[in-house]
Amino acid sequence: MGRYQPIRLLLLALSVLIPLNVWSLPPHLPYPNLPGKFVRFSELDKCPDLPRRETPKSAKDVRPDDIRVVMALGDSISAGLLARPSRTSSSSVLPQIPFLPKSVDIQEYRGVSYPIGSDPGAVTIPNILSHFITSSSEPGTKVQGGSTGHHPPVACLQGLGVRGCMPRPDEDGLNAAISGSVSASLLRQAEDLPPRLSELGLPKEGEWAYLNLGIGANDICAFCLSPNISLSGDFSFAWEFGSPGSPKQFANDIRTAINALRPHLPHLIVNIVGLLRVSSLYRLTLKSPYCQPPLLPHIPHLPLECGCAMIPGPAGDWTRRKMDELGEEYDEAVLELVREWEQEGDDGFGVIWWPGSAIDLESYPIKALSPLDCFHPSEAAHQRVAAGFWNRLTLSLEKKYLPIKWEEDIWVRCLEEHDRFPIGMVSGSLQT
């Protein structure tokens, strides 16, 4: 048996060395095409501390951790509608429906909304930002304006001489988003922010504020079948004169809302999110059992919120194509607006544009959607979008087009000393 001793020793050595070798392999990197160091969200403390710096005077010199105030305008996505699984409740604001055991408790989970949620532990832009502000600023410095908690949707009325919204709870912070909004609703939302800023004493002199604006999904759902909306290769009547639902009017609504805020915010960075490809939801949700309960378990997923996206067959293929075309034209109109703003040369104002198409919904797992309606993003999707946006926040427009992939682990890019918001880079950049 002694002659086998060398073999035993070799096997013993391999049993030790091979695991050590495997453990020494570099960790999985989720974004090989993006620069910088990445850590899991739960391990943000591993990011290097940033040196303190004076508050910048120009928007082109603003680093994300210079932000002190966060705000949001938008629709149900920014409001966090249905981000968590619905709970049945006898105290629901909805009436009892005979074929349902209990009413469904519809809630906006604003505290986990990707651009402005501030619930403890939530993977959101403000919570990621807060880590770097804490590490690079005076003790006690924090980002303000984030929303927390959850509540039923805020109801707004407009017409017949009535105009206004239900009172908002303080927990909403500076999240002015309203579920169901289209671009025409943005001015009303923008008008809500200055009084709230005044109540909070924000922003303090010289402080920079960050506003996320995400709108358009309801517009393309509402206007996808309207005549004379699409450009169709030339300047249509709708484009030229800005009729409702047209790309020109969509951009005008954004311009009006932002320009209404600018006198109240002398140091403002605006992040505009382009159109998500809502039509891709059809292929993601088609015949998925996940999308049937709890409402109508024996009936296929219904086009309750966006008929153009959910119509089956050739007719639906046509409407979904129209939606995508209209979304692209909305993006083109907004990019032109951003270029106009860039030409102003206002040092206290900067605008970033994000291609919503970078969120490849069709490739996401079904758990990216709320099980209640298979339309709104789940908390898991808010988490991935927050990380994906943060990881590209200071990168060029070209880098922002890189797809935001679904990762089981949530990876976050460490902010670096020389990172800056890419202000003034749409003009002369790639054309969409």
C-alpha positions as CSV (number, residue, x, y, z in Angstrom):
1,M,0.0,0.0,0.0
2,G,3.0,2.3,0.5
3,R,3.5,2.7,-3.2
4,Y,0.1,4.6,-3.4
5,Q,1.2,7.1,-0.7
6,P,2.4,9.7,-3.3
7,I,-0.9,9.5,-5.1
8,R,-2.8,10.1,-1.8
9,L,-0.6,13.1,-1.0
10,L,-1.2,14.5,-4.5
11,L,-5.0,14.1,-4.2
12,L,-4.9,15.7,-0.7
13,A,-2.9,18.7,-2.1
14,L,-5.4,19.1,-5.0
15,S,-8.4,19.0,-2.6
16,V,-6.9,22.0,-0.8
17,L,-5.5,23.9,-3.8
18,I,-8.4,23.7,-6.1
19,P,-11.0,25.3,-3.8
20,L,-8.4,28.0,-3.0
21,N,-7.9,28.6,-6.7
22,V,-11.7,28.8,-7.3
23,W,-12.1,31.2,-4.4
24,S,-9.4,33.4,-5.9
25,L,-11.3,33.8,-9.1
26,P,-12.6,37.4,-9.8
27,P,-16.2,38.0,-8.7
28,H,-19.0,38.1,-11.3
29,L,-19.1,41.6,-12.8
30,P,-22.6,42.5,-14.1
31,Y,-21.6,45.4,-16.3
32,P,-18.4,44.5,-18.1
33,N,-18.9,47.4,-20.5
34,L,-19.2,50.0,-17.8
35,P,-16.2,51.6,-16.1
36,G,-15.6,51.7,-12.3
37,K,-15.9,49.5,-9.3
38,F,-19.1,47.6,-8.5
39,V,-20.3,46.3,-5.1
40,R,-23.5,44.8,-4.0
41,F,-26.1,47.3,-2.6
42,S,-25.7,45.7,0.8
43,E,-22.0,46.3,0.7
44,L,-21.9,50.0,-0.2
45,D,-19.5,50.6,2.7
46,K,-16.8,48.9,0.6
47,C,-16.8,51.9,-1.8
48,P,-13.9,54.3,-1.1
49,D,-14.8,57.5,0.7
50,L,-14.8,60.6,-1.5
51,P,-12.9,63.8,-0.6
52,R,-15.0,66.7,0.4
53,R,-15.3,69.6,-2.0
54,E,-16.8,73.0,-2.3
55,T,-20.3,73.3,-3.6
56,P,-20.0,73.7,-7.4
57,K,-21.2,76.9,-9.2
58,S,-21.9,75.3,-12.6
59,A,-24.2,72.4,-13.5
60,K,-21.4,70.9,-15.6
61,D,-19.3,70.5,-12.4
62,V,-22.0,68.8,-10.3
63,R,-21.1,65.4,-8.9
64,P,-24.1,63.3,-7.7
65,D,-23.1,63.7,-4.0
66,D,-23.5,67.5,-4.4
67,I,-27.2,67.0,-4.5
68,R,-29.1,67.9,-1.4
69,V,-32.8,67.8,-2.6
70,V,-34.6,65.1,-4.7
71,M,-37.9,65.5,-6.4
72,A,-40.1,63.7,-8.8
73,L,-42.8,64.4,-11.4
74,G,-44.5,61.6,-13.3
75,D,-47.1,58.8,-13.3
76,S,-47.8,55.6,-11.5
77,I,-44.3,54.3,-11.9
78,S,-42.8,57.1,-9.9
79,A,-45.7,56.8,-7.5
80,G,-44.8,53.2,-6.9
81,L,-48.3,51.9,-7.7
82,L,-48.7,48.2,-7.0
83,A,-45.0,47.8,-6.4
84,R,-45.7,45.2,-3.6
85,P,-48.2,42.4,-3.8
86,S,-51.7,43.4,-3.0
87,R,-53.2,42.6,0.3
88,T,-56.9,42.1,0.9
89,S,-58.4,44.4,3.4
90,S,-61.8,44.9,4.8
91,S,-61.0,48.6,5.1
92,S,-60.1,48.9,1.3
93,V,-61.2,52.1,-0.4
94,L,-62.6,50.0,-3.2
95,P,-66.2,48.6,-3.1
96,Q,-66.7,44.9,-2.6
97,I,-67.0,42.9,-5.9
98,P,-69.2,39.9,-5.8
99,F,-66.9,37.4,-7.5
100,L,-63.9,38.3,-5.4
101,P,-63.5,37.1,-1.8
102,K,-62.4,40.5,-0.6
103,S,-61.7,43.8,-2.1
104,V,-58.2,44.4,-3.3
105,D,-56.2,47.0,-1.4
106,I,-54.7,49.2,-4.1
107,Q,-51.7,51.1,-2.7
108,E,-48.9,53.3,-3.9
109,Y,-45.6,52.2,-2.4
110,R,-43.8,55.5,-2.8
111,G,-41.1,54.5,-0.3
112,V,-39.7,52.0,-2.8
113,S,-40.1,54.0,-6.0
114,Y,-36.8,53.8,-7.9
115,P,-36.2,57.6,-8.4
116,I,-37.3,59.0,-5.0
117,G,-38.2,56.3,-2.5
118,S,-36.5,56.6,0.9
119,D,-37.8,53.6,2.9
120,P,-34.9,52.2,5.0
121,G,-33.1,49.5,3.0
122,A,-35.0,50.2,-0.2
123,V,-32.8,50.1,-3.4
124,T,-33.5,53.6,-4.8
125,I,-31.6,56.5,-6.2
126,P,-31.9,58.6,-2.9
127,N,-30.8,55.8,-0.7
128,I,-27.7,55.1,-2.9
129,L,-27.0,58.8,-3.1
130,S,-27.4,59.1,0.7
131,H,-24.5,56.7,1.3
132,F,-22.1,58.9,-0.8
133,I,-23.3,62.2,0.6
134,T,-22.7,60.8,4.1
135,S,-19.2,59.8,3.3
136,S,-18.1,63.0,1.5
137,S,-19.9,65.8,3.4
138,E,-20.1,67.4,6.8
139,P,-21.6,65.3,9.6
140,G,-25.4,65.4,9.5
141,T,-25.6,66.2,5.8
142,K,-28.3,64.3,4.1
143,V,-30.5,64.2,1.0
144,Q,-34.0,65.5,1.5
145,G,-37.3,65.2,-0.3
146,G,-37.6,61.4,-0.6
147,S,-40.9,59.7,-0.1
148,T,-41.6,57.0,2.4
149,G,-44.4,54.5,3.2
150,H,-47.5,53.7,1.2
151,H,-51.1,54.8,0.9
152,P,-54.0,54.6,-1.6
153,P,-53.6,56.5,-4.9
154,V,-53.9,60.3,-4.7
155,A,-57.1,61.4,-6.5
156,C,-57.1,64.6,-8.7
157,L,-60.0,66.4,-10.3
158,Q,-59.9,68.7,-13.3
159,G,-62.9,70.1,-15.2
160,L,-66.3,71.7,-14.6
161,G,-64.6,74.4,-12.6
162,V,-62.9,71.9,-10.3
163,R,-59.2,71.6,-10.3
164,G,-57.0,70.1,-7.6
165,C,-55.8,67.0,-5.8
166,M,-56.4,65.4,-2.4
167,P,-54.1,66.5,0.3
168,R,-50.8,64.6,0.3
169,P,-49.4,63.1,3.4
170,D,-46.1,64.5,4.6
171,E,-44.5,61.1,3.9
172,D,-44.8,61.8,0.1
173,G,-42.0,64.3,0.5
174,L,-41.3,66.0,-2.8
175,N,-42.7,63.1,-4.9
176,A,-45.4,65.0,-6.9
177,A,-46.1,62.1,-9.2
178,I,-49.8,61.1,-9.8
179,S,-50.9,57.7,-10.9
180,G,-52.6,57.8,-14.3
181,S,-50.9,61.0,-15.4
182,V,-50.2,62.0,-19.0
183,S,-47.9,64.8,-20.0
184,A,-50.6,67.4,-19.7
185,S,-50.8,66.7,-16.0
186,L,-47.1,67.7,-15.4
187,L,-47.8,71.4,-14.9
188,R,-50.3,70.7,-12.1
189,Q,-47.7,68.5,-10.4
190,A,-45.0,71.1,-10.8
191,E,-47.2,73.7,-9.2
192,D,-47.5,71.5,-6.1
193,L,-43.7,71.6,-5.4
194,P,-42.9,75.2,-4.6
195,P,-45.3,75.5,-1.6
196,R,-43.9,72.2,-0.3
197,L,-40.3,73.4,-0.8
198,S,-41.1,76.6,1.1
199,E,-42.6,74.6,4.0
200,L,-39.5,72.5,4.3
201,G,-37.1,75.5,3.8
202,L,-35.6,73.8,0.8
203,P,-33.3,74.2,-1.0
204,K,-30.9,76.1,1.2
205,E,-28.8,78.8,-0.5
206,G,-26.5,77.4,-3.1
207,E,-27.7,73.8,-2.7
208,W,-28.3,71.7,-5.8
209,A,-31.7,69.9,-6.4
210,Y,-32.3,66.9,-8.6
211,L,-35.6,66.3,-10.3
212,N,-36.6,63.0,-12.0
213,L,-39.3,63.2,-14.7
214,G,-40.8,60.0,-16.0
215,I,-43.9,60.3,-18.2
216,G,-45.4,59.0,-21.4
217,A,-46.6,55.4,-20.9
218,N,-50.2,56.6,-20.4
219,D,-49.9,59.0,-23.3
220,I,-48.9,56.3,-25.9
221,C,-51.6,54.1,-24.5
222,A,-54.2,56.8,-24.8
223,F,-53.2,58.2,-28.2
224,C,-51.9,55.1,-30.0
225,L,-55.0,54.9,-32.2
226,S,-55.5,58.6,-32.7
227,P,-55.3,59.9,-36.3
228,N,-52.6,62.3,-37.4
229,I,-50.4,61.8,-34.3
230,S,-47.5,59.9,-35.8
231,L,-45.0,61.7,-37.9
232,S,-45.0,58.9,-40.5
233,G,-41.8,60.2,-42.1
234,D,-42.8,63.9,-42.4
235,F,-44.1,66.8,-40.4
236,S,-47.7,66.0,-39.8
237,F,-50.4,68.5,-38.7
238,A,-50.1,67.1,-35.2
239,W,-46.4,67.7,-35.0
240,E,-46.5,71.2,-36.5
241,F,-49.4,72.5,-34.4
242,G,-49.0,70.5,-31.2
243,S,-52.4,68.8,-31.1
244,P,-53.1,66.6,-28.0
245,G,-51.0,63.5,-28.0
246,S,-48.6,64.8,-30.6
247,P,-44.8,64.6,-30.1
248,K,-44.6,68.4,-30.2
249,Q,-47.3,68.8,-27.5
250,F,-45.7,66.1,-25.4
251,A,-42.4,68.0,-25.4
252,N,-44.2,71.3,-24.8
253,D,-45.9,69.9,-21.7
254,I,-42.5,68.9,-20.3
255,R,-41.1,72.4,-21.2
256,T,-43.9,74.2,-19.5
257,A,-43.7,72.1,-16.3
258,I,-39.9,72.4,-15.9
259,N,-39.8,76.1,-16.8
260,A,-42.5,76.7,-14.1
261,L,-40.1,75.3,-11.5
262,R,-36.9,77.0,-12.6
263,P,-37.5,80.3,-10.8
264,H,-37.9,78.5,-7.5
265,L,-34.8,76.3,-8.0
266,P,-31.8,78.3,-9.0
267,H,-29.5,75.2,-9.0
268,L,-31.4,72.4,-10.7
269,I,-30.4,69.1,-12.4
270,V,-33.3,67.5,-14.3
271,N,-33.3,63.8,-15.4
272,I,-35.8,63.0,-18.1
273,V,-36.5,59.3,-18.7
274,G,-37.5,58.4,-22.2
275,L,-40.3,56.1,-23.2
276,L,-40.4,52.5,-21.9
277,R,-41.4,50.0,-24.6
278,V,-44.8,49.3,-23.1
279,S,-45.7,47.1,-26.0
280,S,-43.1,44.5,-24.9
281,L,-45.3,43.7,-21.9
282,Y,-47.6,41.7,-24.1
283,R,-45.0,39.1,-24.9
284,L,-43.8,39.0,-21.4
285,T,-47.2,38.4,-19.9
286,L,-48.9,36.3,-22.5
287,K,-50.5,33.2,-21.0
288,S,-48.5,33.5,-17.8
289,P,-50.3,32.0,-14.8
290,Y,-48.5,34.6,-12.7
291,C,-50.7,37.2,-14.5
292,Q,-54.1,35.6,-13.8
293,P,-54.6,35.5,-10.0
294,P,-55.8,37.0,-7.8
295,L,-58.5,38.9,-9.7
296,L,-59.8,36.5,-12.4
297,P,-58.0,33.2,-12.1
298,H,-60.0,31.5,-14.9
299,I,-59.8,34.3,-17.4
300,P,-56.7,35.3,-19.5
301,H,-54.9,38.5,-18.8
302,L,-57.1,41.4,-19.9
303,P,-56.1,44.7,-21.5
304,L,-57.4,46.7,-18.6
305,E,-54.8,49.5,-18.5
306,C,-53.4,49.7,-22.0
307,G,-55.6,48.2,-24.7
308,C,-53.1,48.9,-27.5
309,A,-50.4,46.9,-25.8
310,M,-52.6,43.9,-25.0
311,I,-54.8,43.3,-28.0
312,P,-54.1,39.8,-29.3
313,G,-53.4,38.7,-32.9
314,P,-52.5,40.8,-36.0
315,A,-54.5,43.8,-34.8
316,G,-52.5,43.9,-31.7
317,D,-49.3,43.5,-33.6
318,W,-50.2,46.7,-35.5
319,T,-51.2,48.7,-32.4
320,R,-48.0,47.7,-30.6
321,R,-46.0,48.8,-33.6
322,K,-47.8,52.1,-33.5
323,M,-47.0,52.5,-29.8
324,D,-43.3,51.9,-30.4
325,E,-43.2,54.4,-33.3
326,L,-45.1,57.0,-31.3
327,G,-42.7,56.4,-28.3
328,E,-39.7,56.9,-30.5
329,E,-41.2,60.2,-31.9
330,Y,-41.8,61.4,-28.3
331,D,-38.2,60.7,-27.5
332,E,-37.0,62.7,-30.6
333,A,-39.2,65.6,-29.6
334,V,-37.8,65.6,-26.0
335,L,-34.2,65.3,-27.2
336,E,-34.8,68.4,-29.3
337,L,-36.1,70.2,-26.2
338,V,-33.0,69.2,-24.3
339,R,-30.8,70.6,-27.1
340,E,-32.7,73.9,-26.8
341,W,-32.1,74.1,-23.1
342,E,-28.4,73.3,-23.6
343,Q,-28.1,76.2,-26.0
344,E,-29.2,78.6,-23.2
345,G,-25.9,78.2,-21.4
346,D,-27.5,78.6,-17.9
347,D,-24.9,77.5,-15.3
348,G,-27.6,76.9,-12.7
349,F,-29.6,74.5,-14.9
350,G,-28.7,71.1,-16.5
351,V,-30.7,68.4,-18.1
352,I,-29.9,64.7,-18.7
353,W,-31.9,62.4,-20.9
354,W,-32.3,58.7,-20.4
355,P,-33.3,56.2,-23.1
356,G,-36.2,54.2,-21.6
357,S,-35.6,51.6,-24.2
358,A,-32.5,50.5,-22.3
359,I,-34.8,48.8,-19.9
360,D,-35.3,45.6,-21.9
361,L,-38.7,44.6,-20.4
362,E,-39.2,41.6,-22.7
363,S,-36.1,39.9,-21.4
364,Y,-37.0,40.4,-17.7
365,P,-38.6,37.6,-15.6
366,I,-42.3,37.8,-14.9
367,K,-41.6,38.7,-11.3
368,A,-40.5,42.2,-12.6
369,L,-44.3,43.0,-12.8
370,S,-46.9,43.3,-10.2
371,P,-48.9,40.1,-9.9
372,L,-52.1,42.2,-9.5
373,D,-52.1,43.6,-13.0
374,C,-49.0,42.4,-14.8
375,F,-48.5,46.0,-16.0
376,H,-46.8,48.0,-13.2
377,P,-43.2,47.3,-12.1
378,S,-42.8,45.3,-8.9
379,E,-40.5,46.3,-6.1
380,A,-37.9,43.9,-7.6
381,A,-38.1,45.9,-10.9
382,H,-37.8,49.2,-9.1
383,Q,-34.6,47.9,-7.5
384,R,-33.0,46.9,-10.8
385,V,-34.0,50.1,-12.5
386,A,-32.6,52.2,-9.6
387,A,-29.3,50.3,-9.8
388,G,-29.1,50.4,-13.6
389,F,-29.8,54.1,-13.7
390,W,-27.4,54.9,-10.9
391,N,-24.6,52.9,-12.6
392,R,-24.9,55.0,-15.7
393,L,-25.8,58.3,-14.0
394,T,-22.5,60.1,-14.8
395,L,-21.8,58.3,-18.1
396,S,-22.2,59.5,-21.7
397,L,-25.4,59.2,-23.6
398,E,-23.9,56.3,-25.6
399,K,-23.3,54.4,-22.4
400,K,-26.8,55.0,-21.2
401,Y,-28.1,53.0,-24.2
402,L,-26.4,49.8,-22.9
403,P,-29.2,47.5,-21.8
404,I,-30.1,47.3,-18.2
405,K,-29.9,43.6,-17.6
406,W,-31.8,41.7,-14.9
407,E,-29.3,40.6,-12.2
408,E,-30.3,38.4,-9.2
409,D,-27.8,40.3,-7.1
410,I,-28.1,44.1,-7.2
411,W,-24.8,45.7,-8.1
412,V,-24.0,49.4,-7.6
413,R,-21.2,51.4,-9.1
414,C,-19.0,53.3,-6.6
415,L,-19.1,57.0,-7.2
416,E,-15.6,58.4,-8.2
417,E,-14.0,61.7,-7.4
418,H,-14.0,62.9,-11.0
419,D,-17.6,61.7,-11.8
420,R,-19.9,64.5,-13.0
421,F,-23.5,64.7,-14.4
422,P,-23.1,64.6,-18.2
423,I,-24.6,68.1,-18.7
424,G,-24.6,69.6,-22.2
425,M,-23.8,66.3,-24.0
426,V,-27.0,65.7,-26.0
427,S,-26.1,68.4,-28.5
428,G,-23.5,66.9,-30.8
429,S,-24.0,63.4,-29.4
430,L,-25.6,60.5,-31.2
431,Q,-28.8,61.2,-33.0
432,T,-31.8,58.9,-32.2
